């Protein structure tokens, strides 16, 4: 498949992108962007669980070569790491950003300039990392950037704790969704990520993402242009509930789903500190046997795209 214009350019021409930006901004007056439904007035300085205001807070940005090959290509994925998060994963590898709030608050115009700079660097896409709580300023920045020549696919890179209603604001804006499917049961999600009813929200979100964009499509060079990439991090001692996750994807989304079964768990943040109340197994990396078992469960469910390539080393 050849190159195609990102979906949001059509919305820019009709004025729909401006309307979506205004509608999204209104959500900040009584914030319901994520499943926590804090209903705080972020437009006037109130903060909820994510501890974020109305402007985007960015920790870093630049070409990233550690993502999936379909995003990286030859020139990298243009990642923008947003500060804070809607979850509190006890083992988060980016806890300085997600939990400690590393980064600085910028304007929407600044965010637009970052997007354009990443395009100038030759990146294949704009990869928004942890964007859920900043959807309104992202759309506003995109409107500006698209008006000034941005023409790269937008990647929505999320932990999966999203509201379908917020995702519907992004219909026709996001070309590539990349959610985590972290857990197969709510009890573990609550204990390890402090995310109530995670599985229901994750499943609703992924179904909506797939409705909007379908299975992953790549161009003639193997670069993603549209569709869904699902990530699943294998945890020690089967804590992620991989079997249930893969069954959901295969039976309720698509057996053609691209699923990155990840082996890079390592103890970080509270898991590294041996926090009281956490499962002891979180203090170690996964074994090869645990990873192989997850792969078998994915194959047994009927999934076949995205794993393992190349097979992980060091297990």
Backbone torsions as a table, in degrees:
resi	resn	phi	psi	omega
1	UNK	NA	137.8	180.0
2	UNK	-82.6	179.1	178.5
3	UNK	-64.8	146.0	175.7
4	UNK	-134.7	152.1	179.4
5	UNK	-68.8	141.7	177.3
6	UNK	-62.5	151.1	-172.8
7	UNK	-60.7	-34.8	-173.0
8	UNK	-66.0	-19.5	180.0
9	UNK	-65.9	-34.3	175.3
10	UNK	-65.3	-39.8	178.8
11	UNK	-68.9	-31.3	177.2
12	UNK	-62.8	-44.7	-176.1
13	UNK	-65.8	-34.0	-177.4
14	UNK	-86.9	-9.0	-176.0
15	UNK	88.1	-3.0	-178.8
16	UNK	-66.6	-32.3	179.7
17	UNK	-64.5	-39.9	177.1
18	UNK	-65.3	-39.5	178.2
19	UNK	-64.6	-41.5	178.3
20	UNK	-63.8	-39.6	179.6
21	UNK	-61.4	-42.3	179.3
22	UNK	-67.2	-42.4	179.5
23	UNK	-64.0	-41.5	179.5
24	UNK	-64.8	-41.4	-179.7
25	UNK	-61.6	-36.8	178.4
26	UNK	-60.1	-30.7	179.4
27	UNK	-60.7	-25.5	-177.1
28	UNK	-73.3	-17.2	-178.5
29	UNK	-72.4	-23.6	173.2
30	UNK	-148.9	82.3	-159.4
31	UNK	-65.6	121.8	175.6
32	UNK	-130.0	28.8	-175.2
33	UNK	-65.3	-36.6	-176.8
34	UNK	-116.2	172.0	-177.0
35	UNK	-60.9	-14.7	-178.0
36	UNK	-72.5	-23.8	175.1
37	UNK	51.1	52.0	-175.3
38	UNK	-65.1	-30.9	179.5
39	UNK	57.9	33.1	173.9
40	UNK	-87.9	156.4	179.6
41	UNK	-90.6	89.4	-178.2
42	UNK	-72.7	-17.5	177.3
43	UNK	-71.1	-21.0	-178.1
44	UNK	-123.4	33.8	168.0
45	UNK	91.5	-5.1	177.4
46	UNK	-76.9	147.2	179.2
47	UNK	-129.3	145.9	178.2
48	UNK	-109.6	-147.4	-175.3
49	UNK	-57.6	-38.8	-176.6
50	UNK	-78.2	-8.2	177.1
51	UNK	56.2	38.5	-176.4
52	UNK	-121.6	148.5	177.9
53	UNK	-93.9	-151.2	-176.5
54	UNK	-88.8	-19.0	180.0
55	UNK	-97.4	151.1	-179.9
56	UNK	-71.1	143.7	174.5
57	UNK	-116.2	121.4	-172.2
58	UNK	-115.8	131.0	179.4
59	UNK	-88.0	-41.6	-179.6
60	UNK	-165.8	166.2	175.4
61	UNK	-156.9	157.0	178.0
62	UNK	154.1	172.9	175.8
63	UNK	-63.4	132.6	-177.3
64	UNK	-121.3	132.3	-176.2
65	UNK	-113.3	11.0	-179.0
66	UNK	-102.8	6.7	179.9
67	UNK	-86.7	-175.1	178.4
68	UNK	-59.7	145.3	-177.8
69	UNK	-54.6	-33.2	-178.4
70	UNK	-68.9	-17.6	176.1
71	UNK	-97.6	-32.7	-172.5
72	UNK	-79.5	-45.4	-176.6
73	UNK	52.9	-139.3	179.3
74	UNK	-93.5	-24.7	-169.7
75	UNK	-114.6	0.0	174.6
76	UNK	94.6	159.9	174.9
77	UNK	-93.3	131.1	-176.2
78	UNK	-81.3	84.8	-172.4
79	UNK	-84.6	141.2	171.6
80	UNK	-125.0	112.9	-178.4
81	UNK	-91.5	113.7	177.8
82	UNK	-87.7	146.3	-179.8
83	UNK	-80.6	154.6	179.3
84	UNK	70.8	177.8	-172.9
85	UNK	-163.0	161.1	176.1
86	UNK	-90.2	0.2	177.9
87	UNK	-127.4	171.6	175.8
88	UNK	-131.1	71.3	-179.5
89	UNK	-69.0	123.3	-173.7
90	UNK	-66.5	-13.7	-176.7
91	UNK	-118.8	18.5	-172.1
92	UNK	-57.1	127.8	179.7
93	UNK	-78.2	-16.0	177.6
94	UNK	-113.5	36.3	-171.9
95	UNK	-61.8	-27.3	177.9
96	UNK	-60.5	-34.6	179.3
97	UNK	-86.0	-51.9	-171.2
98	UNK	-73.2	-34.4	-174.6
99	UNK	-110.3	-37.9	-178.5
100	UNK	-88.9	-12.0	173.1
101	UNK	79.7	25.2	177.3
102	UNK	-57.3	139.1	179.9
103	UNK	132.6	-176.5	178.6
104	UNK	-138.7	147.6	178.8
105	UNK	-76.3	135.4	-178.6
106	UNK	-131.0	170.5	177.1
107	UNK	-85.2	166.7	176.3
108	UNK	-65.3	-33.9	176.5
109	UNK	-64.9	-38.5	176.2
110	UNK	-62.0	-41.8	179.7
111	UNK	-64.2	-39.0	176.8
112	UNK	-61.5	-41.3	179.6
113	UNK	-65.8	-35.0	176.0
114	UNK	-62.5	-45.7	179.0
115	UNK	-58.1	-45.1	-179.3
116	UNK	-66.9	-36.1	178.4
117	UNK	-65.6	-38.6	177.7
118	UNK	-65.1	-38.0	175.2
119	UNK	-63.7	-42.1	178.5
120	UNK	-63.0	-29.3	178.3
121	UNK	-74.2	-6.8	178.6
122	UNK	92.1	8.0	-178.7
123	UNK	-60.9	152.8	-176.5
124	UNK	-84.6	-16.0	-176.3
125	UNK	-162.6	169.5	171.9
126	UNK	-106.7	113.2	-171.4
127	UNK	-105.4	104.8	-176.6
128	UNK	-89.9	108.1	-174.9
129	UNK	-96.6	122.6	-174.9
130	UNK	58.7	62.1	-174.5
131	UNK	-93.9	-9.6	-166.6
132	UNK	-51.3	-48.3	-174.8
133	UNK	-79.7	-3.0	179.3
134	UNK	-121.7	25.3	179.7
135	UNK	-56.4	-45.2	-178.7
136	UNK	-60.4	-51.2	177.8
137	UNK	-66.6	-26.4	176.5
138	UNK	-64.3	-46.3	179.4
139	UNK	-63.8	-40.7	178.6
140	UNK	-62.2	-43.4	179.3
141	UNK	-66.3	-38.4	179.8
142	UNK	-63.5	-39.3	178.3
143	UNK	-58.1	-44.5	178.6
144	UNK	-66.0	-48.2	-176.1
145	UNK	-64.3	-41.7	179.9
146	UNK	-64.5	-36.4	177.1
147	UNK	-66.3	-20.1	-179.6
148	UNK	-106.2	13.6	171.4
149	UNK	112.2	2.7	177.0
150	UNK	-64.2	132.2	-178.8
151	UNK	-146.4	39.1	177.8
152	UNK	-107.3	149.4	174.4
153	UNK	-60.5	144.9	178.5
154	UNK	-98.5	128.3	179.0
155	UNK	-107.8	126.1	179.4
156	UNK	-102.6	100.9	-169.7
157	UNK	-104.2	100.3	-166.8
158	UNK	-131.3	157.6	176.3
159	UNK	-74.1	-4.1	176.6
160	UNK	91.9	-4.1	179.3
161	UNK	-92.8	76.9	-172.0
162	UNK	-128.5	155.5	173.8
163	UNK	-95.1	135.1	177.7
164	UNK	-61.0	-32.2	179.6
165	UNK	-64.1	-38.3	176.6
166	UNK	-69.2	-40.8	179.2
167	UNK	-62.6	-31.6	179.0
168	UNK	-65.6	-26.3	173.2
169	UNK	-64.1	-23.8	-176.3
170	UNK	-97.2	2.8	180.0
171	UNK	-62.8	122.9	-176.7
172	UNK	85.3	-2.6	177.2
173	UNK	-104.2	-50.2	179.5
174	UNK	-86.0	132.3	177.3
175	UNK	-95.5	-33.1	-175.8
176	UNK	-130.5	119.2	174.7
177	UNK	-99.1	136.3	178.9
178	UNK	-134.9	79.6	178.9
179	UNK	-89.2	154.3	163.3
180	UNK	-80.3	145.8	163.5
181	UNK	-116.1	88.5	-164.6
182	UNK	-78.1	-40.5	-168.1
183	UNK	-136.7	153.4	175.6
184	UNK	-98.5	-5.9	178.8
185	UNK	-147.4	151.8	-174.6
186	UNK	-72.5	-32.4	-177.8
187	UNK	-61.6	-45.1	179.1
188	UNK	-67.9	-40.2	179.4
189	UNK	-60.4	-39.8	179.8
190	UNK	-69.0	-41.5	-177.0
191	UNK	-71.2	-40.5	-173.3
192	UNK	-96.1	-23.4	-177.9
193	UNK	-128.5	1.6	178.3
194	UNK	53.2	42.3	-176.3
195	UNK	-120.0	93.8	-178.4
196	UNK	-61.1	138.3	177.0
197	UNK	56.2	36.5	-175.5
198	UNK	-56.7	-46.7	-172.3
199	UNK	-62.9	-39.7	179.4
200	UNK	-63.3	-47.4	-178.5
201	UNK	-67.7	-40.3	178.6
202	UNK	-61.8	-45.2	-178.0
203	UNK	-66.8	-43.3	177.0
204	UNK	-60.7	-41.5	-178.3
205	UNK	-64.9	-46.5	-177.3
206	UNK	-66.9	-37.0	175.7
207	UNK	-62.3	-40.9	178.6
208	UNK	-67.8	-40.6	177.2
209	UNK	-59.8	-43.7	-180.0
210	UNK	-68.2	-36.7	176.3
211	UNK	-58.5	-40.2	-177.3
212	UNK	-73.9	-40.8	-168.2
213	UNK	-121.8	-16.9	179.5
214	UNK	75.5	-168.6	178.3
215	UNK	-70.0	160.6	-176.4
216	UNK	-62.6	133.4	176.1
217	UNK	-121.7	135.5	179.2
218	UNK	-120.2	160.9	178.6
219	UNK	-88.0	-169.9	-177.0
220	UNK	-65.6	-16.8	178.2
221	UNK	-100.7	7.5	179.2
222	UNK	81.2	14.9	-179.7
223	UNK	-94.0	134.0	-178.8
224	UNK	-63.3	134.0	175.9
225	UNK	-119.3	-22.3	-178.2
226	UNK	-167.8	151.8	172.5
227	UNK	120.4	-164.6	-170.0
228	UNK	-117.2	129.1	170.6
229	UNK	-119.0	122.5	-179.2
230	UNK	-108.8	133.7	176.9
231	UNK	-108.2	140.3	174.7
232	UNK	-137.5	116.4	179.7
233	UNK	-89.6	119.5	177.5
234	UNK	-73.4	128.4	179.7
235	UNK	-106.7	157.2	178.7
236	UNK	-58.9	147.8	171.4
237	UNK	61.7	26.0	176.7
238	UNK	69.2	19.4	-173.8
239	UNK	-64.1	-26.0	-177.3
240	UNK	-76.7	-11.8	-178.9
241	UNK	63.7	47.6	-173.4
242	UNK	-56.0	-41.0	-178.0
243	UNK	-57.4	-47.5	-178.9
244	UNK	-66.0	-38.5	179.1
245	UNK	-62.1	-47.6	-177.2
246	UNK	-68.2	-35.8	176.8
247	UNK	-62.5	-43.2	177.6
248	UNK	-59.0	-49.6	-177.2
249	UNK	-60.0	-47.6	-176.2
250	UNK	-68.2	-39.7	-172.9
251	UNK	-89.8	-28.9	-173.3
252	UNK	-116.4	-7.5	177.2
253	UNK	-116.7	-79.6	178.4
254	UNK	-171.3	139.3	173.5
255	UNK	-72.5	-9.7	174.8
256	UNK	-92.7	7.2	178.6
257	UNK	-60.6	137.7	172.8
258	UNK	-83.0	117.7	-177.4
259	UNK	-123.8	117.3	175.7
260	UNK	-90.2	105.1	178.2
261	UNK	-87.3	107.8	-168.1
262	UNK	-96.8	140.7	-176.8
263	UNK	-111.7	6.7	-168.4
264	UNK	-90.3	21.0	176.3
265	UNK	-57.7	134.5	170.5
266	UNK	-145.0	148.3	-178.4
267	UNK	-66.3	123.5	175.8
268	UNK	-135.6	168.0	176.7
269	UNK	48.2	-127.0	-175.1
270	UNK	-66.7	-30.4	177.9
271	UNK	-63.9	-34.2	179.2
272	UNK	-74.4	-23.9	-177.5
273	UNK	-89.7	-2.4	-177.9
274	UNK	66.0	40.8	-177.9
275	UNK	-52.6	135.0	-179.4
276	UNK	-60.9	133.8	177.1
277	UNK	97.7	-13.7	178.0
278	UNK	-86.3	149.8	176.7
279	UNK	-57.8	135.9	-177.7
280	UNK	-58.8	-32.3	-176.9
281	UNK	-66.1	-19.0	177.2
282	UNK	-66.0	-13.0	-179.9
283	UNK	-83.0	5.0	178.9
284	UNK	-133.6	165.9	174.2
285	UNK	-78.3	166.9	178.0
286	UNK	-77.6	159.9	177.5
287	UNK	-95.2	164.9	176.1
288	UNK	-61.8	-38.3	179.7
289	UNK	-62.5	-39.8	178.8
290	UNK	-65.5	-40.9	178.7
291	UNK	-67.9	-45.0	179.9
292	UNK	-59.8	-37.3	178.3
293	UNK	-64.7	-39.9	177.7
294	UNK	-63.1	-41.9	178.0
295	UNK	-62.1	-41.6	178.7
296	UNK	-61.3	-39.6	179.4
297	UNK	-66.9	-37.9	177.7
298	UNK	-63.9	-45.0	179.6
299	UNK	-66.7	-39.5	179.9
300	UNK	-62.8	-32.3	178.8
301	UNK	-74.2	-15.7	179.6
302	UNK	103.6	6.8	178.3
303	UNK	-82.9	152.1	-176.9
304	UNK	-152.6	-5.2	-176.9
305	UNK	-103.7	133.6	169.7
306	UNK	99.4	-5.3	-176.6
307	UNK	-147.5	157.4	-29.8
308	UNK	-88.6	131.2	-174.9
309	UNK	-144.7	108.4	-12.0
310	UNK	-77.5	167.3	177.0
311	UNK	-56.6	139.0	-178.0
312	UNK	-64.8	146.9	176.9
313	UNK	-108.5	162.1	174.4
314	UNK	86.7	2.1	177.7
315	UNK	-83.7	NA	NA
